[in-house]
Amino acid sequence: MNTVRAALVKDANGFESNVEPVVSTRWNQSTRLLAVLRQVVLRALLGVLLPAVVLTVWYVATDRQWLPEQILPAPALVWQTFLELSQDGELPNNLLISLERIGWSVLYGGSAALLLGFAIGLSRRAYDYLYPTFNLVAQFPVVGWIPLLMIFLGIDEALKIAAVSLAVFVPVLVATYKSVLNVPVHLLEVARVYEFSRLQTLQKIILPAALPSVVSGLRQGVMQAWLALVFVELLASSEGIGYLMVWGRQLMQMDIVFMVIAVIGVVGLLLDAVLKWVEQHFNQWQRKAF
């Protein structure tokens, strides 16, 4: 070790140079990398600790028959049901239908929320006219709109898209108009100095500054849409991941119900992870832009 730290090398011209700074830099980089890996592994272990405990208790409860199998199926039975429904296409088809509904709802509800949010954030008059009504509408949960939507839209696909779009609409609009209102004042002063037009100010100042918060609002909207969709499908649907849970309950096959609960949680976790990555990407982009 002492030999490495005190080593002298000769370059092409025959001059001697000390390699200790290079070795020290590499050593520091390796140490930081190991520290990051150790932290990631520790977080992963802590994250799976509670699910592992729950799964262990579940296995012990079914093995010792603390509850009847008709109420609490064994983990192996739930896994077998997952494999069977995946192989015959029942689970993928219903999951795809639910994700398609999410996509349309985010498109409709998110688009309307973005337009209205920018209007409220950019125009004081629009804020005075529109925000009080929106604030009133936002107090109603999605389930509160279901009876009214049923009267006007029936119980077909339009009901589900409209209800889930409402779940997307509120968080996206709030995030949008607040992000516009919170644009740093010094950036707006720069726009005045360069005599930007309103369109130039919107394109070069407001949009880049507000975009990360808007993406964060979209992330919240998508997660609210996923939760609302499952609830709507439980009430009125003949297909979708929520309907699959109702179907299992009607057949008194709790293994299907438990399997659907697990799938809903895993899909929600994956959606949130993807949207979190997108949000971080836009946050990094904003730091580079400004």
SVG drawing of the C-alpha trace seen along z (x, -y; Angstrom):
<svg xmlns="http://www.w3.org/2000/svg" viewBox="-81 -46 95 72">
<polyline fill="none" stroke="black" stroke-width="0.4" points="0.0,0.0 2.8,-2.4 4.5,-1.5 1.3,-2.5 0.9,-5.7 4.5,-6.8 4.8,-5.5 6.5,-7.6 6.0,-7.0 7.8,-8.4 5.9,-10.0 6.9,-9.9 9.5,-12.7 11.1,-10.9 9.8,-13.2 8.7,-11.7 5.2,-12.4 3.4,-11.3 0.3,-9.1 -1.1,-9.6 -3.8,-12.2 -5.1,-9.9 -5.3,-7.0 -6.9,-9.1 -9.5,-10.4 -10.4,-6.9 -10.5,-5.7 -12.9,-8.5 -15.2,-7.7 -15.2,-4.0 -16.0,-4.8 -18.9,-7.0 -20.2,-4.4 -20.1,-1.7 -21.9,-4.1 -24.7,-4.7 -25.1,-1.0 -25.2,-0.2 -27.9,-2.8 -29.9,-1.5 -29.7,2.1 -30.6,1.0 -33.7,-0.8 -34.7,2.2 -34.4,4.5 -36.5,2.1 -39.1,1.8 -39.6,5.6 -39.5,6.2 -43.2,5.5 -44.5,7.4 -42.3,10.3 -43.8,10.2 -47.4,10.0 -46.7,12.9 -45.2,15.0 -48.2,14.4 -50.6,15.1 -48.8,18.4 -48.9,19.5 -52.5,18.5 -53.5,20.7 -51.2,23.5 -52.7,23.8 -56.2,23.1 -56.9,20.1 -59.6,19.1 -61.5,21.2 -60.0,21.5 -63.1,19.9 -62.3,16.7 -58.5,16.7 -57.0,18.7 -53.4,19.9 -50.7,17.8 -49.9,20.8 -53.6,20.9 -53.6,17.2 -50.4,17.6 -51.9,20.6 -55.0,18.5 -52.8,15.7 -51.0,18.1 -54.2,19.7 -56.0,16.4 -52.8,15.1 -52.5,18.1 -56.1,18.1 -56.0,14.3 -58.7,13.3 -56.4,11.2 -54.4,9.5 -57.5,8.6 -59.3,7.1 -56.1,5.2 -55.6,3.9 -59.2,2.6 -58.7,0.8 -55.4,-0.8 -57.1,-1.9 -59.8,-3.7 -57.0,-5.3 -55.4,-6.6 -58.6,-8.1 -59.5,-9.7 -56.0,-11.2 -56.3,-12.6 -59.7,-14.2 -59.5,-15.2 -55.8,-16.3 -56.3,-18.3 -59.3,-20.2 -57.4,-20.8 -54.3,-22.1 -56.3,-24.6 -58.3,-25.8 -55.3,-25.9 -53.3,-28.1 -56.3,-30.3 -56.8,-30.8 -53.1,-31.3 -52.5,-33.8 -55.7,-35.8 -56.9,-37.5 -60.4,-37.8 -60.5,-34.1 -59.5,-33.4 -62.3,-35.6 -64.9,-34.0 -63.8,-30.3 -61.9,-29.5 -64.8,-29.8 -66.9,-27.4 -64.0,-25.0 -63.3,-25.2 -66.9,-24.2 -66.8,-21.3 -63.5,-20.0 -65.1,-19.4 -67.2,-16.5 -65.5,-13.1 -65.8,-11.1 -68.3,-8.7 -70.6,-11.7 -70.9,-12.3 -71.8,-8.7 -75.6,-8.9 -75.8,-12.1 -73.6,-10.7 -75.7,-7.6 -78.8,-9.7 -77.2,-11.5 -74.7,-8.9 -76.1,-5.5 -73.8,-2.8 -71.8,-2.2 -68.3,-3.3 -69.0,-7.0 -69.8,-6.8 -66.4,-5.3 -64.5,-7.7 -66.3,-10.8 -66.0,-9.7 -62.3,-8.9 -61.7,-12.1 -63.1,-14.1 -60.6,-12.4 -57.7,-13.5 -59.1,-17.0 -58.8,-18.3 -55.2,-17.6 -53.9,-18.6 -55.8,-21.9 -54.6,-22.8 -51.0,-22.0 -51.1,-23.9 -52.5,-27.2 -50.3,-27.2 -47.2,-26.5 -48.1,-29.5 -48.7,-31.7 -45.4,-30.7 -43.2,-31.5 -40.2,-33.4 -40.6,-37.2 -37.0,-37.7 -37.8,-35.6 -40.8,-37.8 -38.6,-40.9 -36.2,-39.5 -39.1,-39.1 -40.0,-42.8 -36.4,-43.9 -36.2,-42.1 -39.7,-43.3 -41.1,-39.9 -44.6,-39.6 -47.2,-37.7 -46.7,-34.7 -42.9,-34.9 -43.2,-35.2 -45.5,-32.1 -43.2,-30.0 -39.8,-31.1 -40.5,-31.9 -43.7,-30.5 -43.9,-27.1 -40.3,-26.0 -40.7,-27.3 -44.1,-25.6 -43.6,-22.4 -42.0,-20.3 -44.9,-21.2 -47.4,-20.4 -45.8,-17.0 -46.1,-16.4 -49.8,-17.3 -50.2,-14.8 -48.5,-12.2 -51.0,-12.8 -53.8,-12.8 -52.9,-9.4 -52.7,-7.8 -56.1,-9.3 -57.4,-8.0 -56.2,-4.5 -57.9,-4.5 -61.1,-6.0 -61.2,-3.5 -61.1,-0.5 -63.9,-1.9 -66.1,-2.7 -65.5,0.7 -66.6,2.3 -69.9,0.4 -70.9,0.7 -68.8,2.7 -68.8,5.9 -65.1,5.9 -61.9,4.5 -59.8,5.3 -62.4,4.1 -65.1,6.3 -62.7,9.2 -62.8,8.7 -66.6,8.5 -66.7,11.7 -64.5,13.5 -66.7,12.3 -69.9,13.4 -68.4,16.9 -67.1,16.9 -63.6,17.5 -61.5,15.4 -58.3,16.5 -59.4,14.4 -60.2,11.4 -56.8,11.6 -55.1,12.0 -56.8,8.9 -55.9,6.9 -52.2,7.8 -52.3,7.0 -53.9,3.6 -51.2,2.8 -48.3,3.9 -49.7,2.0 -50.2,-1.1 -46.7,-0.9 -45.2,-0.5 -47.3,-3.5 -46.0,-5.6 -42.4,-4.5 -42.6,-5.4 -44.2,-8.8 -41.7,-9.5 -38.9,-8.9 -40.5,-11.3 -41.0,-13.9 -37.3,-13.7 -36.3,-14.0 -38.2,-17.2 -36.8,-18.6 -33.3,-18.0 -34.3,-19.6 -35.5,-22.7 -32.2,-23.1 -30.3,-22.8 -32.6,-25.2 -32.3,-27.9"/>
</svg>
